[in-house]
Amino acid sequence: MSNKSQQDHPCGSCSYYSKSIWQPVLAGTMPVLKHGFIRKELQPGQIVFEQGAENRGLFCISRGLIALRTLQADGTSSLLGLVYPGEIAGVRSFLRGDHHMTEARAAVPSRVCMVLQRHAKQVIQNNSAVLMRVAERCLTEIDRNQIRMIAASTKSNKERLAELLSYLMEYHGETCGTQTRMWLPLPRADLASLIGVQPETLSRLLKRLEKDGTFAVSGRFVTAQSVN
């Protein structure tokens, strides 16, 4: 796609443009994509879509962090996963033409770009390369869930927590001398949900990581030694 085409593309100014599912769209369906394109800035706690709501389209995360939760009838919830910049949300309900099985909510200030369902379907039907990218995202999600299941049976809770904190640090950490520091974008209860332990177990795991010198935790601030 030429620079002129990129300038005309609604995702053209995004830093994730080259990986966007909409990047290969053909010129003939570009007006359809533009017509159904909506960009929203979200504050922490704002909803992207609600559990049980009808699918309205495909959601691309261009900034921030989106938390996917399942809500129970008794008012409790469990954090199932995180959607990072460059990733998409709502793809399963979009492909099924069904309701969302989870809730999606901004964990930090975020930017979400949505293509309305009718327009998204028309673009995909006329652009096989876009369909392939959507399929690749589905496979990536399946692979990620499989990796999590394998890790749950082969790695200790402490190892999985260390990996999760390291992963969060890559996106949210700032280097200060020989250390990397971040404001934890999730409450501890959510960290516990992601690795499948009770909150009190998480507290013990954090203390063990601190004792090892891997991480230092003070409230919502996490510090790690930078790897040279």
C-alpha positions as CSV (number, residue, x, y, z in Angstrom):
1,M,0.0,0.0,0.0
2,S,1.4,3.4,-1.0
3,N,2.1,6.3,1.4
4,K,-0.9,8.1,-0.2
5,S,-3.1,5.1,0.5
6,Q,-1.8,5.0,4.1
7,Q,-2.7,8.7,4.6
8,D,-6.2,7.9,3.3
9,H,-6.6,4.9,5.6
10,P,-8.5,5.5,8.9
11,C,-5.7,3.5,10.6
12,G,-2.9,5.2,8.7
13,S,-1.7,7.3,11.6
14,C,-1.7,4.5,14.1
15,S,1.6,3.0,15.2
16,Y,0.1,-0.5,14.8
17,Y,-1.0,0.3,11.2
18,S,1.2,-2.4,9.6
19,K,-0.3,-5.1,11.8
20,S,-3.9,-3.8,11.7
21,I,-6.5,-6.3,10.5
22,W,-7.8,-3.5,8.3
23,Q,-4.5,-2.5,6.7
24,P,-4.9,-4.7,3.5
25,V,-8.3,-3.2,2.7
26,L,-8.8,-2.6,-1.0
27,A,-9.4,0.9,-2.4
28,G,-12.9,-0.1,-3.5
29,T,-14.1,-0.8,0.0
30,M,-12.1,1.9,1.7
31,P,-15.2,4.2,1.8
32,V,-17.2,1.5,3.6
33,L,-14.4,1.1,6.2
34,K,-14.3,4.8,6.8
35,H,-18.0,5.1,7.1
36,G,-18.2,2.5,9.8
37,F,-15.0,3.6,11.7
38,I,-15.4,5.1,15.2
39,R,-12.5,6.1,17.5
40,K,-13.1,6.6,21.2
41,E,-10.9,7.7,24.1
42,L,-11.8,5.8,27.3
43,Q,-11.0,6.6,30.9
44,P,-10.3,3.8,33.5
45,G,-13.5,1.9,34.2
46,Q,-15.3,2.9,31.0
47,I,-17.0,0.1,29.2
48,V,-16.1,-1.1,25.7
49,F,-18.9,-3.7,25.6
50,E,-21.0,-5.4,28.2
51,Q,-21.4,-9.1,28.9
52,G,-24.7,-10.3,27.2
53,A,-24.9,-7.3,24.9
54,E,-25.3,-7.8,21.2
55,N,-22.1,-7.5,19.1
56,R,-21.9,-4.1,17.4
57,G,-18.6,-4.6,15.6
58,L,-14.9,-5.3,15.9
59,F,-12.8,-3.4,18.4
60,C,-9.1,-2.6,17.9
61,I,-7.0,-1.3,20.9
62,S,-4.6,1.4,19.8
63,R,-3.6,2.6,23.3
64,G,-3.9,1.5,26.9
65,L,-5.2,-1.8,28.3
66,I,-8.6,-3.5,28.2
67,A,-9.7,-6.0,30.8
68,L,-12.0,-8.9,29.8
69,R,-14.1,-10.2,32.7
70,T,-16.9,-12.7,33.2
71,L,-19.6,-11.6,35.6
72,Q,-21.5,-14.0,37.9
73,A,-25.1,-13.7,39.1
74,D,-24.0,-13.0,42.6
75,G,-22.2,-9.8,41.5
76,T,-18.7,-11.3,41.6
77,S,-16.4,-11.3,38.6
78,S,-13.3,-12.9,37.3
79,L,-10.6,-11.4,35.1
80,L,-10.1,-13.7,32.1
81,G,-7.6,-11.8,30.1
82,L,-6.1,-8.5,28.9
83,V,-6.2,-6.9,25.5
84,Y,-3.1,-4.8,24.6
85,P,-2.5,-2.2,21.9
86,G,-2.4,-3.7,18.5
87,E,-4.9,-6.5,19.5
88,I,-8.6,-6.8,18.9
89,A,-11.6,-7.6,21.1
90,G,-15.1,-8.9,20.3
91,V,-14.0,-11.1,17.5
92,R,-15.7,-14.3,18.6
93,S,-19.1,-12.7,19.1
94,F,-18.6,-10.8,15.8
95,L,-18.0,-14.0,13.9
96,R,-20.8,-15.9,15.6
97,G,-23.2,-13.0,15.2
98,D,-24.0,-13.5,18.8
99,H,-23.9,-11.7,22.2
100,H,-20.7,-11.0,24.1
101,M,-19.8,-13.7,26.6
102,T,-17.5,-11.3,28.5
103,E,-17.4,-7.7,29.6
104,A,-14.6,-5.4,28.2
105,R,-13.6,-2.4,30.3
106,A,-10.7,0.0,30.2
107,A,-8.1,-0.7,32.9
108,V,-6.1,2.5,32.2
109,P,-6.7,5.5,29.9
110,S,-7.2,3.8,26.5
111,R,-8.1,4.4,22.9
112,V,-10.4,2.0,21.1
113,C,-11.2,2.0,17.4
114,M,-14.4,0.2,16.4
115,V,-15.7,-0.7,12.9
116,L,-19.4,-1.2,13.1
117,Q,-20.6,-4.7,12.4
118,R,-22.4,-4.1,9.1
119,H,-19.5,-2.2,7.6
120,A,-16.9,-4.7,9.0
121,K,-18.7,-7.6,7.5
122,Q,-18.9,-5.9,4.1
123,V,-15.2,-5.1,4.2
124,I,-14.3,-8.7,5.2
125,Q,-16.5,-10.2,2.5
126,N,-14.7,-8.2,-0.2
127,N,-11.2,-8.5,1.1
128,S,-9.8,-12.0,1.6
129,A,-6.5,-10.6,3.1
130,V,-8.6,-8.9,5.9
131,L,-10.4,-12.2,6.6
132,M,-7.0,-13.9,6.9
133,R,-5.8,-11.4,9.4
134,V,-9.0,-11.9,11.5
135,A,-8.4,-15.6,11.4
136,E,-4.8,-15.2,12.5
137,R,-6.0,-13.2,15.5
138,C,-8.4,-16.0,16.4
139,L,-5.6,-18.6,16.2
140,T,-3.3,-16.3,18.3
141,E,-5.9,-16.2,21.0
142,I,-6.3,-20.0,20.9
143,D,-2.5,-20.4,21.2
144,R,-2.3,-18.0,24.1
145,N,-5.0,-19.8,26.0
146,Q,-3.2,-23.1,25.4
147,I,0.1,-21.7,26.6
148,R,-1.7,-20.5,29.8
149,M,-3.2,-24.0,30.4
150,I,0.2,-25.6,29.9
151,A,1.9,-23.1,32.2
152,A,-0.8,-23.8,34.9
153,S,0.2,-27.5,34.9
154,T,4.0,-27.2,34.5
155,K,5.0,-24.0,36.3
156,S,4.8,-22.9,39.9
157,N,2.4,-20.1,40.9
158,K,5.5,-18.0,41.7
159,E,6.9,-18.5,38.2
160,R,3.7,-17.6,36.6
161,L,3.3,-14.4,38.7
162,A,6.9,-13.4,37.8
163,E,6.1,-13.9,34.1
164,L,2.9,-11.9,34.4
165,L,4.6,-9.0,36.2
166,S,7.4,-9.0,33.6
167,Y,4.9,-8.9,30.8
168,L,3.1,-6.0,32.3
169,M,6.4,-4.3,32.9
170,E,7.2,-4.4,29.2
171,Y,4.1,-2.3,28.4
172,H,3.8,-0.1,31.5
173,G,7.3,0.1,32.9
174,E,9.6,3.1,32.9
175,T,13.4,2.7,33.2
176,C,15.0,4.6,36.0
177,G,18.8,3.9,36.1
178,T,19.3,0.2,36.7
179,Q,15.7,-0.4,37.5
180,T,12.3,-0.5,35.8
181,R,9.3,0.8,37.6
182,M,5.6,0.7,36.9
183,W,2.3,1.6,38.4
184,L,0.4,-1.7,38.4
185,P,-2.5,-1.3,36.0
186,L,-4.5,-4.0,37.8
187,P,-5.6,-4.5,41.4
188,R,-4.1,-7.4,43.2
189,A,-7.4,-9.3,43.0
190,D,-7.1,-9.3,39.2
191,L,-3.6,-10.5,39.3
192,A,-4.8,-13.4,41.4
193,S,-7.6,-14.2,38.9
194,L,-5.1,-14.3,36.0
195,I,-2.9,-16.9,37.6
196,G,-5.7,-18.8,39.3
197,V,-4.9,-18.3,43.0
198,Q,-6.6,-16.7,46.0
199,P,-5.8,-13.1,46.9
200,E,-4.1,-14.2,50.2
201,T,-1.9,-16.7,48.1
202,L,-0.9,-13.8,45.8
203,S,0.3,-11.7,48.8
204,R,2.5,-14.6,49.9
205,L,3.9,-15.0,46.3
206,L,4.7,-11.3,46.1
207,K,6.6,-11.5,49.3
208,R,8.6,-14.5,48.0
209,L,9.4,-12.5,44.8
210,E,10.6,-9.6,47.0
211,K,12.7,-11.9,49.1
212,D,14.3,-13.3,46.0
213,G,15.1,-9.7,44.8
214,T,13.1,-10.2,41.6
215,F,10.5,-7.5,42.3
216,A,9.8,-4.9,45.0
217,V,6.2,-4.0,45.6
218,S,4.9,-1.0,47.4
219,G,1.1,-0.5,47.0
220,R,0.5,-0.3,43.3
221,F,4.1,0.4,42.4
222,V,6.3,-2.5,41.2
223,T,10.1,-2.2,40.7
224,A,12.3,-4.7,39.0
225,Q,16.0,-4.7,38.3
226,S,16.7,-4.0,34.7
227,V,18.5,-6.7,32.7
228,N,21.6,-5.4,31.0
